[in-house]
């Protein structure tokens, strides 16, 4: 049996119902203080009532239930909070259908928030509310300028290496600007050409140990380390939550089973309504570690 998905309110702090404890001490394990550790802040944004009008690029449009989506968002939020993240909600943007995908308007590296400039013109208004939030949190702020375009979903940070998908919502100029902004922080940007993928993280994500999991057919693998292919498409998307905990779509049944068997503490969440808009578990939050917890 793989861990069951979180399906309702009342998720306990550090809930272990959805985990498989590692039999031996592990260097990735976090240290608890009084049984609980905060990792940092999780930026999130409530879905617009017009969510169903969000952009669809590579899949057929199907009906989206906004009521169910709002419930799934709440459960997702509870799951992230249960893993030790303080949730900060960006001001709602009811007139912006895709605004719940808060990952795209900003890239955070250490104490720097880079406000993006989406390759989809209709999404550029999402930046304003996000800017207010990151300033409130005390982050330094920079931004991608025209003619550069960049979506946060195209940015995969793995240790000091930052992989940036280009060819979709992000162009070469936007990637080059990000490279210059992150260089003083000791980060090395590697550009990855996209195939039929909305964003880089639509195709490839990283487990907490830095290994990649994803769909190699959708990207230029020449720029990437080896990619582990999951048993099903939703399994290409994991969100590390700290230590050995990872958030995974409840639709990735076989991937959940594999990861749990390997000792990862898997927290499955149902995000079916967001998946209808080409979203995945990384799209709904931006995790900002407390300084000293690993940025």
C-alpha positions in Angstrom: 0.0 0.0 0.0 1.2 3.5 -0.7 0.4 6.4 1.6 -3.2 7.7 1.3 -3.9 11.2 0.0 -4.8 14.0 2.3 -8.5 14.6 1.5 -9.9 16.9 4.2 -9.2 19.4 6.9 -7.6 18.7 10.2 -4.1 17.7 9.0 -2.0 17.4 12.1 1.3 19.1 12.4 4.0 16.7 11.4 1.3 14.1 10.5 3.0 10.8 9.8 0.0 9.0 8.3 1.4 9.5 4.8 5.0 8.6 5.5 7.3 5.7 5.6 10.0 6.1 8.3 13.5 5.4 7.2 14.9 2.4 9.2 18.2 4.1 9.9 19.3 7.7 10.7 19.7 9.8 7.5 21.6 13.0 6.9 18.6 14.5 5.1 16.5 14.2 8.2 15.5 17.4 9.8 16.1 18.2 13.5 12.9 18.7 15.6 12.5 21.2 18.4 9.6 20.1 20.7 8.5 17.8 17.9 8.1 20.6 15.3 10.3 22.6 13.0 9.5 25.5 10.8 11.4 25.6 7.5 10.3 29.0 6.2 7.5 30.7 4.4 5.2 29.3 1.7 3.7 31.9 -0.6 0.3 30.9 -1.9 -2.6 32.6 -3.6 -6.3 31.6 -3.5 -7.8 30.5 -6.8 -9.8 33.0 -8.8 -13.5 32.3 -9.3 -12.6 32.5 -13.1 -10.0 29.7 -12.7 -11.8 27.7 -15.5 -10.8 30.4 -18.0 -7.1 29.8 -17.3 -4.7 29.2 -20.2 -4.4 25.8 -21.7 -1.6 25.2 -24.2 -0.7 21.5 -24.8 -3.8 19.6 -23.6 -7.5 19.8 -24.6 -9.7 22.1 -22.5 -12.0 20.3 -20.1 -14.5 21.7 -17.5 -12.9 22.8 -14.2 -15.0 22.8 -11.0 -14.0 26.0 -9.2 -15.7 24.9 -5.9 -13.7 21.6 -5.9 -10.6 23.6 -6.9 -11.0 25.9 -3.9 -11.3 22.8 -1.6 -8.2 21.2 -3.1 -6.3 24.4 -2.7 -7.2 24.5 1.0 -6.1 20.9 1.5 -2.9 21.5 -0.4 -2.2 24.5 1.9 -2.9 22.4 5.0 -0.5 19.7 3.7 2.3 22.2 3.2 1.7 23.8 6.6 1.7 20.4 8.2 5.3 19.9 6.9 6.5 22.9 8.7 5.9 25.9 6.4 4.3 29.2 7.5 1.7 30.0 4.9 1.6 33.6 3.6 -1.2 34.3 1.2 -0.7 36.8 -1.6 -3.6 39.2 -2.1 -6.3 37.5 -4.1 -6.6 38.5 -7.8 -10.1 37.4 -8.8 -9.8 38.9 -12.3 -6.7 36.9 -13.1 -7.7 33.3 -13.8 -4.2 31.8 -13.5 -3.2 33.8 -10.4 -3.3 30.7 -8.2 -0.2 29.5 -9.9 1.9 31.7 -7.8 5.2 30.0 -8.7 5.3 31.8 -12.1 5.4 35.5 -11.1 8.5 35.2 -8.9 11.8 33.3 -8.5 13.3 33.3 -5.0 16.9 32.5 -4.3 18.2 33.1 -0.8 17.1 36.7 0.0 16.5 37.8 -3.6 13.0 37.8 -5.2 13.2 38.1 -9.0 9.9 39.3 -10.3 9.3 37.7 -13.7 7.8 38.9 -17.0 5.6 36.1 -18.4 5.7 35.2 -22.0 1.9 35.1 -21.7 0.9 38.8 -21.8 -2.4 38.2 -19.9 -0.5 36.9 -16.9 1.8 39.9 -16.3 -0.7 41.5 -14.0 -0.1 38.7 -11.4 3.3 40.2 -10.5 1.8 43.2 -8.6 0.4 41.3 -5.6 3.4 39.0 -5.4 5.7 42.0 -5.3 3.8 43.5 -2.3 4.1 40.1 -0.5 7.9 39.6 -1.0 8.6 43.2 0.0 6.5 42.7 3.1 8.6 39.6 3.9 11.8 41.7 3.6 13.3 40.2 0.5 15.5 42.1 -1.9 13.6 42.7 -5.2 14.8 42.6 -8.8 12.9 42.1 -12.0 13.1 40.7 -15.5 12.9 43.6 -18.1 11.7 43.7 -21.7 12.4 42.1 -24.1 13.1 39.3 -21.7 10.4 36.9 -20.6 10.5 34.4 -17.8 8.1 32.2 -15.9 9.0 30.8 -12.5 7.8 27.4 -13.6 10.8 27.3 -16.0 13.3 27.6 -13.1 14.5 24.5 -11.4 17.0 25.1 -8.6 19.2 22.1 -7.6 21.9 23.2 -5.2 24.1 25.8 -6.8 22.8 24.9 -10.3 19.7 26.6 -11.7 18.2 25.0 -14.8 16.1 27.3 -16.9 13.7 26.1 -19.6 13.7 28.2 -22.7 11.5 28.0 -25.8 8.1 28.4 -24.2 7.1 31.2 -21.8 10.8 32.0 -21.2 13.1 33.3 -23.8 16.9 33.4 -24.0 17.0 37.1 -22.9 15.0 36.4 -19.8 17.2 33.4 -18.9 20.3 35.6 -19.5 19.0 38.3 -17.1 18.3 35.7 -14.5 21.8 34.4 -14.8 23.2 37.9 -14.2 21.0 38.4 -11.1 21.9 35.0 -9.6 25.6 35.0 -10.3 26.5 37.1 -7.2 24.7 34.4 -5.2 27.1 31.7 -6.5 24.5 30.1 -8.8 25.3 28.7 -12.2 22.5 28.9 -14.8 22.1 26.1 -17.3 19.6 26.7 -20.2 17.4 23.7 -21.2 15.5 23.7 -24.5 11.9 22.7 -24.1 9.9 20.4 -26.4 6.2 20.0 -25.9 6.1 21.2 -22.3 4.5 24.2 -20.8 7.3 24.8 -18.4 10.6 23.0 -17.5 8.9 21.8 -14.2 6.0 20.5 -16.3 8.6 17.9 -17.5 11.3 17.6 -14.8 11.6 18.2 -11.0 14.1 17.2 -8.4 13.9 15.0 -5.3 15.5 16.3 -2.0 18.8 14.5 -2.8 19.1 16.5 -6.0 18.3 13.6 -8.4 16.0 14.5 -11.3 12.7 12.8 -12.0 10.6 13.5 -15.1 9.8 13.0 -18.7 13.0 13.2 -20.8 11.1 13.2 -24.1 9.9 16.7 -23.4 13.2 18.4 -22.9 16.8 18.5 -24.3 18.4 16.0 -22.0 21.9 17.0 -23.2 21.9 19.9 -20.7 20.7 17.8 -17.8 22.0 15.0 -15.5 20.3 11.6 -15.8 16.5 11.8 -15.4 14.6 9.1 -13.7 11.4 8.3 -15.6 8.4 7.8 -13.3 5.7 5.1 -14.0 3.1 7.8 -14.9 3.1 11.4 -16.0 1.9 13.0 -12.7 4.9 11.3 -11.0 7.3 13.7 -12.9 6.3 16.4 -10.4 7.6 16.4 -6.8 7.8 19.2 -4.3 10.4 18.7 -1.6 9.1 20.0 1.7 12.3 19.6 3.9 14.1 16.5 5.1 12.8 13.5 3.3 9.3 14.8 2.8 7.9 15.3 -0.7 4.5 16.4 -1.9 3.2 14.4 -4.9 0.0 14.4 -6.9 -2.4 11.7 -5.7 -2.8 10.7 -9.3 0.7 9.3 -9.4 -0.2 6.0 -7.7 2.8 3.9 -8.8 5.3 6.8 -8.3 4.0 7.2 -4.7 4.5 3.5 -4.1 8.1 3.6 -5.5 9.2 6.7 -3.6 7.7 5.5 -0.3 9.4 2.1 -0.7 12.7 4.0 -1.1 12.2 5.7 2.3 10.9 9.1 1.0 8.1 10.5 3.2 5.5 11.0 0.6 2.5 13.3 1.1 0.0 12.8 -1.8 -2.5 15.5 -2.5 -5.4 15.6 -5.0 -5.0 18.6 -7.4 -7.1 17.2 -10.2 -8.8 20.5 -11.1 -5.5 22.3 -11.4 -4.0 19.5 -13.5 -6.7 20.2 -16.0 -4.9 23.5 -16.6 -1.5 21.9 -17.0 -0.5 22.6 -13.4 1.4 20.4 -11.0 2.3 20.4 -7.3 5.1 22.9 -7.7 2.8 25.6 -9.3 0.7 26.4 -6.2 3.4 27.6 -3.9 6.8 29.3 -3.6 8.8 27.9 -0.7 11.1 30.5 0.9 13.4 28.8 3.4 14.4 30.8 6.5 18.0 31.9 6.1 20.3 29.3 7.6 17.9 26.5 6.6 19.3 26.2 3.1 18.1 28.6 0.4 
